Structures are given as structure tokens and as C-alpha cells.
Amino acid sequence: MSMFANTEELHRIMAELWAAIKNDPDMSRKIKESKLIVQFHYRDPNGLITVDCSDGSSFNVYTGDSDLKPIVEMFMKADVAHEFWLGKVSVPLAILTGKMVAKGPVNKALALLPVLKPAFEIYPDIYKKRNGTKVST
């Protein structure tokens, strides 16, 4: 059974997480500086999140279909994303083992991993609040 009941729940939780990241001055500033458009493709349930920092000064997050052309794309099961946000997944290892598939200049996205570490502390509360289920970190 998936950690997400459906696409709507997946989108709500991920949108709230990215809003929290956006509201954190340090994480937000460093992500904006990347000037990336990263698109996350999820399956089981299916979902699509696009993070757009292409102009270097704004930070926008879109759920569902988007007309934006991503620079980096990440493909994974939604449960792999859940485990990542709990700090339990090494992205380089997940890419090597096929749990994640990456397209584009992945090194630019990998450079942001240390920036996102504070979100590992935020995610469990967001998941619990939205899903009603406590997660073990």
C-alpha cells in the first residue's frame, strides 16, 4: 500500500512541503540561485510537481500538468519520494539502483541536496498533519 492515498493527497503534501521550503530564507535563497526548473514525476499514485526558479529571483511550485520545460526531471515511485523526505534515501544510490531516474544536468540538482536537508525535519509533521498518520524517521 502506498504512503499516499491518491494523487490529490500526494500533491497536497508535496505542495505544502515545497511551500515550507520556499518560506525558509536559507533554503529558498540557495534554490533560487540554482535557476533550475525541476520536475518530479511520481507513480503509484501518479503525480507531477514542478519547481521553477528559472529567473533566479522567484520560487514557484506547480502541481499537475505544466507548460514549463524542465531542466532536470526526476522519476520515481511516490513512496521513494516519501522515504527521501524522511532522509532515508541516498539520491546517487537510488539513481544507480534505478529507484530514481534522472534526466538533464543531474549534477546541478544533486548540488542542492545539502540545501534541502532542513526539510527532512519539516516533512514528517506535514505528512502527519495532511495524512493523519505518524511516520517514523
N, C-alpha and C positions, 0 to 999 in steps of 0.2 A: 504494500500500500504506500502510495506517495505521501510525502510530508505536506503536500498541498492538495486540498480537496478538488480544486478545479483551476482553470486559467484565471478566473476573476480573483480568487484568493491569492494566487501567485503574483499577479500584477499589483494587487493592493499592498502586499507585504513588501515586494521589491521597490515599489514607488515610495513607500514610507521610509524604507531604509535609505534609498538614494536622497530623499528629502533631508534626512538627518545628516547624511554625509555633506550635502550641499550647505547645510546650516552650520557645519563645523568650519570655522575660519581657516584652520591649517590644512585640513584635507581638501576643502573646496579650492583654496588658492593653488595648491600643487596640482590638482586635477585640471583646473582651468589652464594652467601653464602648459599642459601637455598638448593642447589644441587638437585633441583627438575626438573623433566620433566613434564610439564603441557600441556595437550592437550585440546583445546577448540573446541567443536563440535557445529556448528551453523546450524540452519534450517531457511528456508524462507528468504533469499536463503540459500541453503546448503553451508557449508564451513568448513574448518578444519585448525586450526593454532596450531602448536606445538612449545613450548618454551622449549629449552633444556639448562639447566645449571648444568647438572649432574656431571661434573668434578669439579665444584666449581671455575673454572678459566675462562671459556669461556661462551658465551651467544649467542646461535644460535636460529633463528626463521625460521620455515619452514611453507609454505602454501601448502595445499593439502595433499595427502597421504604421510605417513611417516612410515618407518620401526621401528622407536623408540618405545619402550614400555613405555607408560606414567606412572608416579607415581600417578598423580592426573588427573582426567578427569572432565571437566565441560561441561554440555549440556544445551543449551538454544536457544531461537529464536535469530536471528541476531539483531532484534530490542531491545531485552533486553540487549544485549551487548552494543548497541549504547547508551541506557539510562544509563547503568553502567558507561561508559566512560565520560558521562556528569555529573557524580556524583549524579545521581538521583535514584540509586538502592542500597539498602542495601543487600549485598550478603547473610548474615544469614537469613534475612526475605524472600528473594527470594527463598532460599533453602527450608525454612519452608512452603512456599506457593506453591511450585512446579514450579515457573517460571524458576528456575535453578535446575538441578540435578547434584549432585557431587558424584564422586566415588574416593576411595582412602583416604589417610590421609588428609582430608579436612582441619583440624586444621593447618597444615603446610602452606597450600595455604592461609587460612584466615589470618595468621600471616603477610602475605605480603601486605594485603590491605592498611595499613597506608603508606607503602613504595611507593605504586602506586598513592597516592593522587596527586602529582605534575602532573601526566599525565592527570588529569581531566582538567588542564589548556591548555594542548597541543592539546588534541583531537579535540575540535571544529574547530581549524584552519586547521588541517589535513583533517577533514571531508569536510570542505568548499572548500579547495583547490582541493581535488580529486573529489568531487561530484558537486561542484558549488552551493551548497545550504547552506545558513546560518542556523545555529542551535541556538536555544535559550537555554542558560544554566540556 
